[in-house]
Amino acid sequence: MHISDGVLPTNVLAAGWILTIILLGVSIVWAKRQTSDLTEKVPQIAVVTAALFVACMFKIPMPPTSLHLMLAGLAGVLLGPIAFVCVFISLLLQAILLQFGGVTVLGVNSLLMGVPALAGYVIFALLSKAKLPSWLNGAATSFIAVTITAILLGIVFYVSGVDFGSLNAMLARVENIPVLSTIADTLQSTPGLLTFFMIFLMNIPLMIAEAVISAFIIPFIEKVKPEMLEQYKINKET
């Protein structure tokens, strides 16, 4: 999800921008070490950036709010480290053209999606060495990437002291589910952990949806455009 302008305190916004600028530099240097000429990847970067831009249009109802597709993990698999830059550009365009999120909070939103993209690249590379089916690697990578986003979102809300109304409304729904209500009641005395728990629950449909999408897309790309995943095959052989 996108955090809007005016929700987070100034110190969190500043920290978000500082970390994002650092990671933009790191991702570019990292990518250059893998590919001497990044211009060769421009078409691929453009396509994935466009896909990230469009993905936010597809929303998953999660009463009393909704979630949207991110595809950060998949972007990391397809592009490697430069995926962080793509996430930043996509979020910037969304903020300017669609008023999704905002400019002041762009740093934080970039971390929420960009860090999972970098993690997606690393996770898929590690899983590729295990000789598992590519669809399973893709599904696991995207599932974990969304989980990382949920964890980062929980940290941001906890540090900011934000009272997220949607979580309170969802807590009322959980009270009717035996096991979940017991866990929620146990965590009532520790608001931070309760926030993490509720955000995790809220993102489960998104974890599943993105895992399914990647389970189909990765094998498809492996057949029609195998060079996009060539680096993982090299890793597998070494």
N, C-alpha and C positions, 0 to 999 in steps of 0.2 A: 504494500500500500504506500501511498505518498503521504508524507507529513506536510501539512500546509504551513504557510507563513504565519507568524504570530502565536504559534503553539509552544515553541521551545524557548527557553531563556537564552540570553545573548552569549553566555559563556559556552553553552553546548553548541550553539550555532558556529561560534568562532573555532571551537575544537574540531567540529565537523569539517570546516573549510581547510584548516591546517592539515589534518590527516588526509583529506582528499587530494590536496595539492601534492603532498609527499607521495601518495600512492600513484598519482598520475605520472610523476617523474619516475618512480620505481618501475611501473608497468611498461613505460616506453623503453627504458634502459634494458629491462628484462627481455622485452620483445626483440630489441635490436641485437641482443646477444644470440638469439635463436635464428633471426633472419636478418642478414646484413642489409638487405634492401626491402624496407617495409612497403614501398610503393607497389611491390608485387601483390601485396595483400589488400590493396585499396578496394577492389571490387568486392572481395569477401567481407571486408570491414563494413562497406556501405550497405550490403544486403542484410547483415546481421543487425546493424544499427537500426535500419528500417523496420526489421522484424521486432526489435525491442520497443520501438516507438508504437507500432501497431498493437503489440501484445496487451498494452494497458487498456485497450478498448474492450477486451473480452473479460467480462466480470463474472465472478462466481458469487451468487447470493449467499450471504452468511448472516442471517437476521441477528441483530437489528442493523447490520452494516453489510458491506460487500467487499470482496477481494478481487484483484485483477491479476492476470498472468504476468509473470516477470521474465521467465526464460533466461535468468542470469546464469544458472548452472550450464545450460545448453550453450549459451554464448561463450562461456569459458572453455568448454570442450572444443568448440569450432574455431575459436580465435586464439586461445592461449592467453598470455598476460595482457595483450593489447585490448582484451575484452573490457577492462576497467575503463579505458578511454571511451569505448563505444557506449558503455552504460552512462557515463557522464554526459556525452553529447546527446544521447537519446533523452535523458532527463531534462537537460537544458532546453531542448526543443519542445518537450512536453510542457514545461513551465511557461515558456514564452508564447507558444501557439495555442495551447489547450488550457492554460491556467491549472494544470495538474501540479500539485506541490507548490513550489515557489522558488524565487531566486535566492533569498536569504537562507533558506533551508536546503538548498541544492547540495551543499557539502555533506550534510547528514544523510540525505536521501541517496546520494552517490555511494556512501559507505554501506548503506543497507542493501544495495543491489550489487555494488562493485566488488565488495569483499567476497560475497558468495560466488561471484563470477571467477575470481582468482582461485578461490577454493575449489570450484568445479573443475578447473583445469588440472590442479594438483591431484584431486581425488580420482578423476578419470584416468590420469596417467598411472597412478598407483594400482587402480583396479585392473587396468589393461595388462599388467604384469602377472595377474593371477589366472590368466587364460580362461576367464569367464565369458559368456556370450556378450556381445556388444550391447544388446538391448538391455541386459541386466545391469551392465556398467552404467549405461546412460540413465536408466531409471533410478538407480541408487545415487548417482551423482546429483541429479536434479532434486531428489527427495532431501538429501543432506543439505543442498544449497538453500532450499526454502527454510529448512530447520535453522540454518545459520542466520538467515534474515530474521526469523522470529526471535531468536536469542538476542541479536543486536537491537531489535526493536524494543524488546523488554528492558535491555540495559539503558537505552535512550530514555524511555519513559520513567524508569526508576530513578536515574540520575537527575532527570528534569523535574521530578515530582509531579508529573502530569496525571490528572484524574481523567482517565479515558472512559467516557460515558458508555461507549459500546461494550466495554468489558464488564461494566456493572450490569448492563442489561443482559449480557450473555450469562453472567453468574446466576441470575434468576432462573434462566432456562436449565442450567446444570443442576439446580437443586432437585429437579424431578428425576435425575438419573442416579441410581444408588451409588455406584462406585465413584463416579466423578464428584458427586455431592459430598461424599465422605472426605475425599482428597481436598476439595475446596474448603470444607469446614476446618480441616486440620491446618490449612495454610492461612486461615483468616488472621491469625496472630502475627503473621509475617507478610505484610502487604506486598513486599518486593517479590517474594516467591510466588504469591498468588497471581500477581501480574504476569510473571513468566508463564505460569501454568495456563492461564486463560488465553494468552496470546498464542501459545503452542496449540491449544485446542482449536482456536479460531483459524489457524493456518493449516490444519490437517487436510481439509479438502483441496487446498492449493498444492500441498506436498504431493498428494495422490495424483491430481490432474497433471502437474508438470512431470511427474515420474512416468505417467502413461504416454504423454506427448514425446518425451525423450526416448522411451522404449520403442517407439515407431520411427522417429526421425533418424536416430543414430544408425540403425541397420540400413535404412533407405539411403542415407548419404554414403555409407560404406559400399553400397552397390553402384550408385550412379556417379559419385564424386569421391572416390577413395583417397585421392591426394589430400583432401581436407583433414583426413585422420592419419596421414602417413607417419607423422611423428610418433604416434602411439604404437604403431607397428614396429618402428625402429626400437622404441623402448622395450618392446616385448622380446625382441630378438637379442638384446644385449644382456 
